[in-house]
């Protein structure tokens, strides 16, 4: 998805992705594989351009509680980039 131009991605696509992120977040402590999936999904959010507001990242739209509780997870998943919550 990150290789597609933003006009090729449906504007409502983030909704099911956010639902997936919430599920993965809630269950990430149960299975290591879910934590890895959450890391990959966060990386996708960083790579997607927001159709409605190009200056706002989709990561900014994730629930703040999810971001603050997984701040370390996000740092490890994106390498040098940081998340300001």
N, CA, C and O atoms as CSV, one atom per row, in Angstrom:
chain,resi,resn,atom,element,x,y,z
A,1,UNK,N,N,0.805,-1.197,0.000
A,1,UNK,CA,C,0.000,0.000,0.000
A,1,UNK,C,C,0.848,1.261,0.000
A,1,UNK,O,O,0.467,2.268,-0.597
A,2,UNK,N,N,1.968,1.211,0.651
A,2,UNK,CA,C,2.787,2.416,0.730
A,2,UNK,C,C,3.388,2.789,-0.618
A,2,UNK,O,O,3.835,3.921,-0.801
A,3,UNK,N,N,3.407,1.858,-1.558
A,3,UNK,CA,C,3.952,2.140,-2.876
A,3,UNK,C,C,2.917,2.753,-3.810
A,3,UNK,O,O,3.261,3.255,-4.880
A,4,UNK,N,N,1.653,2.713,-3.409
A,4,UNK,CA,C,0.589,3.271,-4.232
A,4,UNK,C,C,0.483,4.776,-4.030
A,4,UNK,O,O,0.749,5.289,-2.943
A,5,UNK,N,N,0.091,5.476,-5.091
A,5,UNK,CA,C,-0.194,6.900,-4.984
A,5,UNK,C,C,-1.423,7.069,-4.103
A,5,UNK,O,O,-2.317,6.223,-4.117
A,6,UNK,N,N,-1.477,8.165,-3.329
A,6,UNK,CA,C,-2.575,8.318,-2.378
A,6,UNK,C,C,-3.940,8.349,-3.042
A,6,UNK,O,O,-4.943,8.052,-2.392
A,7,UNK,N,N,-4.003,8.702,-4.320
A,7,UNK,CA,C,-5.292,8.728,-5.014
A,7,UNK,C,C,-5.812,7.319,-5.302
A,7,UNK,O,O,-6.990,7.147,-5.617
A,8,UNK,N,N,-4.950,6.320,-5.197
A,8,UNK,CA,C,-5.355,4.938,-5.449
A,8,UNK,C,C,-5.826,4.228,-4.178
A,8,UNK,O,O,-6.319,3.102,-4.245
A,9,UNK,N,N,-5.679,4.878,-3.025
A,9,UNK,CA,C,-6.101,4.296,-1.754
A,9,UNK,C,C,-7.407,4.954,-1.342
A,9,UNK,O,O,-7.506,6.181,-1.304
A,10,UNK,N,N,-8.399,4.146,-1.037
A,10,UNK,CA,C,-9.714,4.671,-0.669
A,10,UNK,C,C,-9.595,5.540,0.584
A,10,UNK,O,O,-8.887,5.175,1.522
A,11,UNK,N,N,-10.278,6.682,0.608
A,11,UNK,CA,C,-10.181,7.586,1.766
A,11,UNK,C,C,-10.606,6.955,3.095
A,11,UNK,O,O,-10.178,7.407,4.157
A,12,UNK,N,N,-11.439,5.919,3.047
A,12,UNK,CA,C,-11.883,5.272,4.280
A,12,UNK,C,C,-11.010,4.080,4.677
A,12,UNK,O,O,-11.291,3.415,5.674
A,13,UNK,N,N,-9.970,3.809,3.917
A,13,UNK,CA,C,-9.092,2.681,4.209
A,13,UNK,C,C,-8.497,2.730,5.616
A,13,UNK,O,O,-8.321,1.673,6.222
A,14,UNK,N,N,-8.179,3.899,6.163
A,14,UNK,CA,C,-7.614,3.908,7.518
A,14,UNK,C,C,-8.541,3.325,8.584
A,14,UNK,O,O,-8.060,2.839,9.608
A,15,UNK,N,N,-9.843,3.363,8.372
A,15,UNK,CA,C,-10.769,2.868,9.393
A,15,UNK,C,C,-10.532,1.395,9.705
A,15,UNK,O,O,-10.339,1.058,10.874
A,16,UNK,N,N,-10.537,0.493,8.709
A,16,UNK,CA,C,-10.250,-0.907,9.064
A,16,UNK,C,C,-8.820,-1.103,9.569
A,16,UNK,O,O,-8.567,-1.996,10.377
A,17,UNK,N,N,-7.888,-0.276,9.100
A,17,UNK,CA,C,-6.519,-0.386,9.599
A,17,UNK,C,C,-6.437,0.023,11.065
A,17,UNK,O,O,-5.705,-0.591,11.841
A,18,UNK,N,N,-7.192,1.068,11.453
A,18,UNK,CA,C,-7.223,1.479,12.853
A,18,UNK,C,C,-7.853,0.398,13.721
A,18,UNK,O,O,-7.394,0.150,14.836
A,19,UNK,N,N,-8.897,-0.246,13.216
A,19,UNK,CA,C,-9.533,-1.335,13.963
A,19,UNK,C,C,-8.531,-2.473,14.168
A,19,UNK,O,O,-8.452,-3.056,15.249
A,20,UNK,N,N,-7.774,-2.779,13.123
A,20,UNK,CA,C,-6.733,-3.812,13.242
A,20,UNK,C,C,-5.675,-3.398,14.266
A,20,UNK,O,O,-5.228,-4.217,15.068
A,21,UNK,N,N,-5.276,-2.127,14.235
A,21,UNK,CA,C,-4.268,-1.643,15.178
A,21,UNK,C,C,-4.767,-1.764,16.613
A,21,UNK,O,O,-4.011,-2.163,17.500
A,22,UNK,N,N,-6.036,-1.422,16.850
A,22,UNK,CA,C,-6.593,-1.545,18.196
A,22,UNK,C,C,-6.604,-3.005,18.653
A,22,UNK,O,O,-6.258,-3.303,19.796
A,23,UNK,N,N,-7.000,-3.911,17.760
A,23,UNK,CA,C,-7.009,-5.336,18.102
A,23,UNK,C,C,-5.597,-5.820,18.424
A,23,UNK,O,O,-5.376,-6.495,19.430
A,24,UNK,N,N,-4.652,-5.469,17.562
A,24,UNK,CA,C,-3.273,-5.903,17.777
A,24,UNK,C,C,-2.716,-5.317,19.070
A,24,UNK,O,O,-1.993,-5.992,19.803
A,25,UNK,N,N,-3.054,-4.060,19.346
A,25,UNK,CA,C,-2.587,-3.418,20.571
A,25,UNK,C,C,-3.136,-4.135,21.803
A,25,UNK,O,O,-2.399,-4.417,22.747
A,26,UNK,N,N,-4.437,-4.426,21.783
A,26,UNK,CA,C,-5.086,-5.078,22.926
A,26,UNK,C,C,-4.529,-6.480,23.177
A,26,UNK,O,O,-4.494,-6.934,24.320
A,27,UNK,N,N,-4.100,-7.161,22.132
A,27,UNK,CA,C,-3.657,-8.549,22.260
A,27,UNK,C,C,-2.152,-8.741,22.095
A,27,UNK,O,O,-1.675,-9.875,22.075
A,28,UNK,N,N,-1.411,-7.663,21.978
A,28,UNK,CA,C,0.025,-7.780,21.703
A,28,UNK,C,C,0.795,-8.419,22.854
A,28,UNK,O,O,1.864,-8.992,22.642
A,29,UNK,N,N,0.264,-8.327,24.062
A,29,UNK,CA,C,0.972,-8.939,25.190
A,29,UNK,C,C,0.809,-10.458,25.211
A,29,UNK,O,O,1.559,-11.150,25.899
A,30,UNK,N,N,-0.155,-10.975,24.469
A,30,UNK,CA,C,-0.425,-12.416,24.473
A,30,UNK,C,C,0.474,-13.189,23.513
A,30,UNK,O,O,0.847,-14.329,23.787
A,31,UNK,N,N,0.819,-12.570,22.391
A,31,UNK,CA,C,1.608,-13.263,21.372
A,31,UNK,C,C,2.638,-12.309,20.772
A,31,UNK,O,O,2.317,-11.174,20.419
A,32,UNK,N,N,3.851,-12.773,20.664
A,32,UNK,CA,C,4.921,-11.976,20.061
A,32,UNK,C,C,4.618,-11.663,18.598
A,32,UNK,O,O,4.964,-10.586,18.112
A,33,UNK,N,N,3.980,-12.583,17.900
A,33,UNK,CA,C,3.686,-12.360,16.483
A,33,UNK,C,C,2.726,-11.188,16.291
A,33,UNK,O,O,2.810,-10.481,15.287
A,34,UNK,N,N,1.819,-10.974,17.240
A,34,UNK,CA,C,0.901,-9.835,17.145
A,34,UNK,C,C,1.643,-8.520,17.345
A,34,UNK,O,O,1.301,-7.511,16.730
A,35,UNK,N,N,2.650,-8.532,18.200
A,35,UNK,CA,C,3.455,-7.329,18.409
A,35,UNK,C,C,4.202,-6.977,17.125
A,35,UNK,O,O,4.314,-5.804,16.768
A,36,UNK,N,N,4.708,-7.986,16.439
A,36,UNK,CA,C,5.405,-7.744,15.173
A,36,UNK,C,C,4.446,-7.202,14.120
A,36,UNK,O,O,4.808,-6.315,13.346
A,37,UNK,N,N,3.231,-7.729,14.088
A,37,UNK,CA,C,2.223,-7.227,13.146
A,37,UNK,C,C,1.883,-5.773,13.446
A,37,UNK,O,O,1.703,-4.975,12.526
A,38,UNK,N,N,1.793,-5.425,14.729
A,38,UNK,CA,C,1.513,-4.046,15.114
A,38,UNK,C,C,2.642,-3.124,14.666
A,38,UNK,O,O,2.394,-2.013,14.198
A,39,UNK,N,N,3.871,-3.583,14.809
A,39,UNK,CA,C,5.011,-2.790,14.354
A,39,UNK,C,C,4.942,-2.552,12.848
A,39,UNK,O,O,5.197,-1.441,12.382
A,40,UNK,N,N,4.602,-3.580,12.094
A,40,UNK,CA,C,4.486,-3.439,10.644
A,40,UNK,C,C,3.360,-2.483,10.273
A,40,UNK,O,O,3.504,-1.677,9.353
A,41,UNK,N,N,2.242,-2.570,10.983
A,41,UNK,CA,C,1.106,-1.700,10.702
A,41,UNK,C,C,1.442,-0.243,11.001
A,41,UNK,O,O,1.049,0.651,10.252
A,42,UNK,N,N,2.161,-0.003,12.082
A,42,UNK,CA,C,2.577,1.362,12.409
A,42,UNK,C,C,3.508,1.896,11.324
A,42,UNK,O,O,3.419,3.065,10.950
A,43,UNK,N,N,4.386,1.057,10.826
A,43,UNK,CA,C,5.266,1.473,9.728
A,43,UNK,C,C,4.460,1.846,8.493
A,43,UNK,O,O,4.804,2.792,7.784
A,44,UNK,N,N,3.393,1.105,8.237
A,44,UNK,CA,C,2.514,1.428,7.108
A,44,UNK,C,C,1.857,2.779,7.330
A,44,UNK,O,O,1.767,3.587,6.405
A,45,UNK,N,N,1.394,3.032,8.562
A,45,UNK,CA,C,0.768,4.323,8.861
A,45,UNK,C,C,1.733,5.476,8.618
A,45,UNK,O,O,1.333,6.531,8.124
A,46,UNK,N,N,3.001,5.279,8.964
A,46,UNK,CA,C,3.986,6.331,8.724
A,46,UNK,C,C,4.190,6.578,7.233
A,46,UNK,O,O,4.468,7.706,6.826
A,47,UNK,N,N,4.057,5.543,6.422
A,47,UNK,CA,C,4.310,5.683,4.998
A,47,UNK,C,C,3.144,6.194,4.184
A,47,UNK,O,O,3.336,6.676,3.068
A,48,UNK,N,N,1.930,6.099,4.720
A,48,UNK,CA,C,0.757,6.530,3.965
A,48,UNK,C,C,0.576,8.037,4.032
A,48,UNK,O,O,0.785,8.657,5.075
A,49,UNK,N,N,0.189,8.609,2.920
A,49,UNK,CA,C,-0.137,10.031,2.890
A,49,UNK,C,C,-1.604,10.200,3.247
A,49,UNK,O,O,-2.461,9.486,2.726
A,50,UNK,N,N,-1.891,11.141,4.132
A,50,UNK,CA,C,-3.263,11.419,4.527
A,50,UNK,C,C,-3.936,12.195,3.403
A,50,UNK,O,O,-3.497,13.290,3.054
A,51,UNK,N,N,-4.989,11.640,2.839
A,51,UNK,CA,C,-5.667,12.254,1.698
A,51,UNK,C,C,-6.336,13.560,2.101
A,51,UNK,O,O,-6.311,14.525,1.337
A,52,UNK,N,N,-6.930,13.605,3.280
A,52,UNK,CA,C,-7.678,14.779,3.712
A,52,UNK,C,C,-6.791,15.898,4.235
A,52,UNK,O,O,-7.167,17.067,4.154
A,53,UNK,N,N,-5.642,15.571,4.759
A,53,UNK,CA,C,-4.736,16.572,5.314
A,53,UNK,C,C,-3.313,16.060,5.120
A,53,UNK,O,O,-2.832,15.227,5.889
A,54,UNK,N,N,-2.648,16.563,4.091
A,54,UNK,CA,C,-1.330,16.039,3.722
A,54,UNK,C,C,-0.259,16.282,4.782
A,54,UNK,O,O,0.762,15.595,4.801
A,55,UNK,N,N,-0.487,17.257,5.664
A,55,UNK,CA,C,0.506,17.544,6.692
A,55,UNK,C,C,0.312,16.700,7.942
A,55,UNK,O,O,1.164,16.700,8.831
A,56,UNK,N,N,-0.803,15.979,8.017
A,56,UNK,CA,C,-1.085,15.145,9.183
A,56,UNK,C,C,-0.815,13.684,8.845
A,56,UNK,O,O,-1.288,13.166,7.833
A,57,UNK,N,N,-0.056,13.042,9.699
A,57,UNK,CA,C,0.246,11.629,9.514
A,57,UNK,C,C,-0.905,10.790,10.037
A,57,UNK,O,O,-1.623,11.213,10.943
A,58,UNK,N,N,-1.085,9.606,9.474
A,58,UNK,CA,C,-2.100,8.700,9.999
A,58,UNK,C,C,-1.757,8.264,11.421
A,58,UNK,O,O,-2.648,7.911,12.193
A,59,UNK,N,N,-0.483,8.286,11.767
A,59,UNK,CA,C,-0.093,7.944,13.131
A,59,UNK,C,C,-0.691,8.960,14.102
A,59,UNK,O,O,-1.036,8.614,15.231
A,60,UNK,N,N,-0.813,10.220,13.660
A,60,UNK,CA,C,-1.423,11.246,14.501
A,60,UNK,C,C,-2.888,10.951,14.796
A,60,UNK,O,O,-3.435,11.456,15.777
A,61,UNK,N,N,-3.519,10.150,13.971
A,61,UNK,CA,C,-4.931,9.839,14.148
A,61,UNK,C,C,-5.169,8.619,15.033
A,61,UNK,O,O,-6.299,8.360,15.446
A,62,UNK,N,N,-4.111,7.872,15.322
A,62,UNK,CA,C,-4.260,6.734,16.229
A,62,UNK,C,C,-4.673,7.243,17.603
A,62,UNK,O,O,-4.306,8.355,17.984
A,63,UNK,N,N,-5.423,6.455,18.343
A,63,UNK,CA,C,-5.805,6.881,19.695
A,63,UNK,C,C,-4.573,7.223,20.531
A,63,UNK,O,O,-3.595,6.474,20.535
A,64,UNK,N,N,-4.620,8.344,21.231
A,64,UNK,CA,C,-3.476,8.791,22.028
A,64,UNK,C,C,-3.074,7.765,23.084
A,64,UNK,O,O,-1.886,7.598,23.361
A,65,UNK,N,N,-4.042,7.081,23.673
A,65,UNK,CA,C,-3.720,6.076,24.681
A,65,UNK,C,C,-2.875,4.967,24.072
A,65,UNK,O,O,-1.937,4.478,24.702
A,66,UNK,N,N,-3.200,4.578,22.869
A,66,UNK,CA,C,-2.460,3.525,22.176
A,66,UNK,C,C,-1.035,3.989,21.912
A,66,UNK,O,O,-0.088,3.222,22.086
A,67,UNK,N,N,-0.881,5.231,21.495
A,67,UNK,CA,C,0.449,5.755,21.185
A,67,UNK,C,C,1.293,5.874,22.445
A,67,UNK,O,O,2.448,5.448,22.461
A,68,UNK,N,N,0.725,6.449,23.502
A,68,UNK,CA,C,1.520,6.667,24.706
A,68,UNK,C,C,1.937,5.359,25.363
A,68,UNK,O,O,3.040,5.272,25.902
A,69,UNK,N,N,1.087,4.349,25.333
A,69,UNK,CA,C,1.414,3.078,25.970
A,69,UNK,C,C,2.373,2.239,25.140
A,69,UNK,O,O,3.021,1.335,25.668
A,70,UNK,N,N,2.469,2.523,23.864
A,70,UNK,CA,C,3.348,1.725,23.007
A,70,UNK,C,C,4.463,2.575,22.407
A,70,UNK,O,O,4.997,2.245,21.348
A,71,UNK,N,N,4.809,3.654,23.072
A,71,UNK,CA,C,5.829,4.568,22.559
A,71,UNK,C,C,7.151,3.855,22.287
A,71,UNK,O,O,7.775,4.077,21.250
A,72,UNK,N,N,7.573,3.010,23.204
A,72,UNK,CA,C,8.815,2.260,23.010
A,72,UNK,C,C,8.703,1.309,21.825
A,72,UNK,O,O,9.657,1.154,21.063
A,73,UNK,N,N,7.557,0.679,21.668
A,73,UNK,CA,C,7.332,-0.231,20.549
A,73,UNK,C,C,7.475,0.521,19.231
A,73,UNK,O,O,8.093,0.024,18.289
A,74,UNK,N,N,6.897,1.732,19.168
A,74,UNK,CA,C,6.976,2.527,17.948
A,74,UNK,C,C,8.416,2.928,17.652
A,74,UNK,O,O,8.841,2.899,16.497
A,75,UNK,N,N,9.163,3.297,18.674
A,75,UNK,CA,C,10.558,3.696,18.464
A,75,UNK,C,C,11.358,2.555,17.855
A,75,UNK,O,O,12.175,2.774,16.960
A,76,UNK,N,N,11.126,1.339,18.337
A,76,UNK,CA,C,11.860,0.191,17.810
A,76,UNK,C,C,11.409,-0.172,16.404
A,76,UNK,O,O,12.197,-0.692,15.615
A,77,UNK,N,N,10.140,0.099,16.082
A,77,UNK,CA,C,9.633,-0.322,14.779
A,77,UNK,C,C,10.064,0.607,13.654
A,77,UNK,O,O,10.126,0.188,12.498
A,78,UNK,N,N,10.366,1.879,13.979
A,78,UNK,CA,C,10.691,2.812,12.908
A,78,UNK,C,C,12.147,3.237,12.913
A,78,UNK,O,O,12.562,4.048,12.084
A,79,UNK,N,N,12.913,2.705,13.825
A,79,UNK,CA,C,14.338,2.981,13.822
A,79,UNK,C,C,14.669,4.362,14.330
A,79,UNK,O,O,14.455,4.656,15.506
A,80,UNK,N,N,15.188,5.218,13.463
A,80,UNK,CA,C,15.681,6.521,13.880
A,80,UNK,C,C,14.570,7.535,14.124
A,80,UNK,O,O,14.773,8.483,14.883
A,81,UNK,N,N,13.420,7.371,13.515
A,81,UNK,CA,C,12.321,8.309,13.709
A,81,UNK,C,C,11.768,8.173,15.113
A,81,UNK,O,O,11.850,7.108,15.724
A,82,UNK,N,N,11.198,9.267,15.625
A,82,UNK,CA,C,10.605,9.224,16.958
A,82,UNK,C,C,9.166,9.660,16.887
A,82,UNK,O,O,8.749,10.353,15.959
A,83,UNK,N,N,8.409,9.240,17.890
A,83,UNK,CA,C,7.004,9.592,17.990
A,83,UNK,C,C,6.849,10.533,19.157
A,83,UNK,O,O,7.237,10.202,20.277
A,84,UNK,N,N,6.295,11.687,18.918
A,84,UNK,CA,C,6.014,12.635,19.985
A,84,UNK,C,C,4.564,12.500,20.366
A,84,UNK,O,O,3.683,12.748,19.543
A,85,UNK,N,N,4.298,12.114,21.586
A,85,UNK,CA,C,2.916,11.946,22.054
A,85,UNK,C,C,2.522,13.068,22.972
A,85,UNK,O,O,1.394,13.096,23.464
